[in-house]
Amino acid sequence: MRYTYLDLIEEVLRVEKREMTLREIWEFAEKEGYSKKLMSIGKTPVNTMNACIRKHIGSAKNVKFKQTSKNPALYYLNN
């Protein structure tokens, strides 16, 4: 199974155990090497993560994440 941006977001939030912006999640993932697990990284990984998490929250049956703030957008695990 391939490692996705949603997997990366979930892994970082589980380790950090706090609400985070997508930029904070990406910076932590880069520092800790989680980003190296992704098959490919484009020029705007934070924008890609934003698209993935919004699609997941809007359409998944078992939503893994919740947005806890709008400005800035903060995310946390939904459990």
C-alpha positions as CSV (number, residue, x, y, z in Angstrom):
1,M,0.0,0.0,0.0
2,R,1.4,3.4,-0.9
3,Y,1.9,6.2,1.6
4,T,-0.4,9.1,1.0
5,Y,-0.7,12.7,2.1
6,L,-3.5,11.7,4.4
7,D,-1.3,9.0,5.9
8,L,1.4,11.7,6.5
9,I,-1.1,14.1,8.1
10,E,-2.5,11.3,10.4
11,E,1.0,10.2,11.4
12,V,2.2,13.7,12.3
13,L,-1.0,14.5,14.3
14,R,-0.7,11.2,16.2
15,V,2.9,12.0,17.1
16,E,2.4,15.6,18.0
17,K,-1.0,15.2,19.8
18,R,-2.0,18.8,19.1
19,E,-3.9,20.9,16.6
20,M,-1.7,22.0,13.7
21,T,-1.9,23.9,10.5
22,L,-1.1,22.1,7.3
23,R,2.1,24.1,7.0
24,E,3.2,23.0,10.5
25,I,2.3,19.4,9.6
26,W,4.4,19.7,6.5
27,E,7.4,21.3,8.2
28,F,7.3,18.6,10.9
29,A,7.1,15.9,8.3
30,E,10.1,17.3,6.4
31,K,12.1,17.6,9.6
32,E,11.3,14.1,10.8
33,G,11.6,12.4,7.4
34,Y,7.9,11.4,6.9
35,S,7.8,13.3,3.6
36,K,10.4,10.8,2.2
37,K,7.8,8.1,2.4
38,L,5.6,9.8,-0.2
39,M,6.0,8.5,-3.8
40,S,6.2,12.0,-5.2
41,I,6.1,15.5,-3.9
42,G,5.1,18.4,-6.2
43,K,6.0,22.1,-5.9
44,T,3.2,22.9,-3.5
45,P,2.8,20.0,-1.1
46,V,0.8,22.1,1.4
47,N,-1.8,22.9,-1.3
48,T,-1.9,19.2,-2.1
49,M,-2.5,18.3,1.5
50,N,-5.2,20.9,1.7
51,A,-7.0,19.4,-1.3
52,C,-6.7,15.9,0.1
53,I,-7.9,16.7,3.6
54,R,-10.9,18.8,2.4
55,K,-12.0,16.1,0.0
56,H,-11.6,13.5,2.8
57,I,-13.6,15.5,5.4
58,G,-16.3,16.3,2.8
59,S,-16.8,12.8,1.4
60,A,-15.4,10.0,3.7
61,K,-17.7,7.7,5.7
62,N,-15.3,7.4,8.6
63,V,-13.7,10.9,8.8
64,K,-10.2,10.7,10.4
65,F,-9.8,14.5,10.9
66,K,-11.6,17.5,12.1
67,Q,-11.0,21.2,11.4
68,T,-11.0,22.9,14.8
69,S,-10.4,26.5,13.6
70,K,-10.9,28.4,10.3
71,N,-8.4,31.2,10.5
72,P,-5.8,29.8,10.6
73,A,-7.2,26.4,9.6
74,L,-6.2,23.9,12.3
75,Y,-6.7,20.2,12.1
76,Y,-6.8,17.4,14.6
77,L,-7.6,13.7,14.7
78,N,-11.3,12.9,14.9
79,N,-11.4,10.5,17.8
